[in-house]
Amino acid sequence: MSITNDNLSDMVDWSSGLISPEIFWNEDLYQLEAERVFLRSWLILAHESQLPQPHDFVVTNMGEDPILVCRQPDGSVRAMVNACRHRGMTVCRADCGNARSFTCTYHGWSYDSSGRLINVPEFDDSYYGELDLNRWGLIPVPRVESYKGLIFGCLDTDAPSLVDYLGDMAWYLDCLLDRREGGTDAMGGVHKIRQAGNWKLAADQFVGDNYHAALTHSSASRAWPRASSMTRSKP
């Protein structure tokens, strides 16, 4: 079923505050969101403190696209699709680190930390020396900007600037990221949670549904008896 404005209206009843559970499983809607939300929005890629040195890198995702984020020798940050231009194999398999180059484990094509293709095995025998290396670098994320230490990327070249996109939300980010001298740093290490489900399931829990916390996560408060006793009213 193709998604139209009428379909969307049937899924959401604004006047009654009702939303159809179909928004969580409709594949056509998901594909529409992948195009209109994740391909056009500014998305968080990393924090500046995760890339303190030249050639430091982290890997992340923009929607379903794997992304490699690298600090450049001049201090700038580049982000690229983490997929070899030859057959699409993942180029960097580590979560983070420092590397001057990345080599695809399928056919050995190598790229430097800017995404430039720097080596192709059997260049003369297989490609007769005619492959244009400058043409087949990693696909760059065209828009990369930072705000208060957070690095954002956008795949839409026509999108507004990051500051314009954030609008009034920047005030709330300031409250979180710019409360004291020096701003904020990201804690070291990588913590990942994988969930087999529509992206809105997680977004609903972390952004829109605090109603469940007291009951669903009651064991968390019971795990800290000292903290609970400190907050308990005294007779």
C-alpha positions in Angstrom: 0.0 0.0 0.0 1.4 3.4 -1.0 1.3 6.1 1.6 -0.8 9.1 0.9 -2.0 12.1 3.0 -5.3 10.3 3.5 -3.5 7.2 4.8 -1.6 9.3 7.3 -4.7 11.0 8.4 -6.3 7.6 9.1 -3.4 6.7 11.3 -3.5 9.7 13.5 -6.5 11.3 15.1 -5.3 14.6 16.3 -8.6 15.7 17.8 -8.8 12.7 20.1 -5.1 12.2 20.6 -5.2 8.7 19.2 -2.4 7.1 17.1 -2.8 3.8 15.3 -0.2 1.0 16.1 0.2 0.7 12.4 2.8 3.5 12.5 5.1 1.0 14.2 4.9 -1.8 11.6 3.8 -0.3 8.3 6.7 -0.9 5.9 5.6 1.7 3.4 5.5 4.3 6.1 8.9 3.2 7.3 10.4 3.7 3.9 8.8 7.1 3.6 10.3 8.1 6.9 13.7 6.8 5.9 13.5 9.1 2.9 11.9 12.2 4.4 13.3 12.1 7.9 16.7 10.4 7.9 17.8 11.5 4.5 16.9 15.2 5.1 17.5 15.8 8.8 20.6 16.9 10.7 21.6 13.8 12.7 24.1 13.5 15.6 27.3 11.7 14.5 29.7 12.1 17.4 31.0 14.5 20.0 34.2 16.6 19.4 35.9 15.0 22.4 35.7 11.6 20.8 38.1 12.7 18.1 40.8 14.7 19.9 43.7 13.7 17.6 44.2 13.7 13.8 43.1 10.4 12.3 40.8 9.5 15.3 37.6 7.9 14.1 34.2 6.7 15.3 31.6 4.7 13.4 27.9 5.4 13.6 24.8 5.4 11.4 22.5 7.9 9.7 19.3 6.0 9.4 20.3 2.7 7.8 23.5 4.1 6.3 26.8 3.2 8.1 29.0 6.2 8.6 32.7 6.7 9.3 33.6 9.9 11.1 37.3 11.0 11.0 39.3 13.9 12.4 41.5 15.4 9.7 45.1 16.6 10.1 43.9 20.2 9.8 41.4 19.8 12.7 38.3 19.5 10.6 35.9 16.5 10.7 34.8 14.5 7.7 32.1 11.9 7.6 31.8 9.3 4.9 29.6 6.3 4.0 31.4 3.3 5.6 31.1 1.1 2.4 33.8 0.3 -0.1 33.1 1.8 -3.6 33.9 -1.5 -5.2 31.3 -4.0 -3.8 29.9 -2.1 -0.9 31.7 -4.1 1.9 32.1 -2.3 5.3 35.5 -0.6 5.2 36.0 0.1 9.0 34.8 -2.7 11.4 36.0 -1.1 14.6 33.8 1.1 16.8 36.5 3.7 17.3 40.3 4.3 17.2 43.0 6.0 15.3 44.0 5.0 11.8 45.6 6.7 8.8 43.9 4.3 6.4 41.2 1.7 6.1 41.3 -1.4 4.0 38.3 -3.3 2.7 38.6 -7.0 3.7 36.9 -8.2 0.5 39.2 -7.0 -2.3 41.7 -4.9 -0.4 40.8 -1.4 -1.7 42.3 1.1 0.8 41.2 4.6 1.7 42.9 7.3 3.8 41.2 9.0 6.7 39.8 11.7 4.3 38.1 8.9 2.3 40.4 9.2 -0.7 41.1 5.9 -2.5 44.8 5.3 -2.1 45.5 1.7 -3.2 43.9 -0.9 -5.4 45.5 -4.4 -5.5 46.5 -5.5 -9.0 46.0 -2.0 -10.2 47.9 -2.6 -13.4 46.9 -6.2 -14.2 43.1 -5.9 -13.3 42.5 -2.3 -14.3 45.4 -1.7 -16.7 46.4 1.3 -14.7 43.3 3.2 -16.0 41.1 3.3 -12.9 40.6 6.9 -11.7 41.4 6.7 -8.0 40.1 10.3 -7.4 36.7 9.2 -8.7 36.2 6.2 -6.4 36.8 7.6 -2.9 34.3 6.9 -0.1 31.0 8.8 -0.6 31.2 11.9 1.7 28.4 13.2 3.9 27.9 16.6 2.2 27.1 18.6 5.3 29.0 18.3 8.5 28.7 21.0 11.2 29.2 21.2 15.0 27.2 22.8 17.8 28.5 23.1 21.4 30.7 20.0 20.8 28.1 17.9 19.1 29.0 16.9 15.5 26.0 16.7 13.1 25.7 15.5 9.6 23.1 15.9 6.9 22.7 14.1 3.6 20.6 16.8 2.0 22.7 19.5 0.3 19.7 21.8 0.2 18.9 21.6 4.0 19.1 24.8 6.1 22.2 25.4 8.2 22.5 23.4 11.5 21.7 26.5 13.6 18.6 27.3 11.6 17.5 23.7 11.8 17.9 23.6 15.5 15.9 26.8 16.1 14.6 27.1 19.6 15.9 23.6 20.4 19.4 25.1 20.7 18.4 26.7 24.0 17.7 23.3 25.5 21.0 22.0 24.1 22.8 25.0 25.7 21.3 24.0 29.1 22.7 20.5 28.7 26.0 21.1 26.9 27.1 24.6 27.9 26.4 24.9 31.6 30.0 25.4 32.8 33.4 26.6 31.6 34.8 24.2 28.9 31.5 22.7 27.9 31.2 18.9 28.0 33.2 15.8 27.2 32.0 12.4 26.1 32.9 9.4 28.3 35.3 6.9 26.8 34.2 3.5 25.5 31.3 2.3 23.4 27.9 1.2 24.7 25.4 -0.1 22.1 21.9 -1.5 22.4 20.4 -3.3 19.4 16.7 -3.5 19.1 14.9 -5.4 16.4 12.0 -3.1 15.7 10.9 0.2 14.2 12.9 3.3 15.2 9.8 4.9 16.7 9.6 2.2 19.4 12.8 3.4 21.0 12.0 7.1 20.3 8.6 6.8 22.0 10.2 5.3 25.2 13.0 7.8 25.5 11.3 11.0 24.4 7.5 10.6 24.7 6.7 8.1 27.4 7.9 8.9 30.9 4.6 7.4 32.2 6.1 3.9 32.2 9.3 4.7 34.2 8.1 4.4 37.7 6.5 1.0 37.2 8.6 -0.7 34.4 11.9 0.5 35.9 11.0 0.3 39.6 13.8 -2.3 40.1 16.3 0.4 39.3 15.3 2.5 42.3 15.3 -0.6 44.5 18.8 -1.4 43.4 20.1 1.8 45.1 18.7 1.4 48.7 21.0 4.1 50.0 19.8 6.6 47.5 16.2 5.7 48.2 16.7 6.1 52.0 18.3 9.5 51.5 15.3 10.8 49.6 12.8 9.2 52.0 11.1 11.8 54.2 12.0 11.6 57.9 9.3 11.4 60.6 
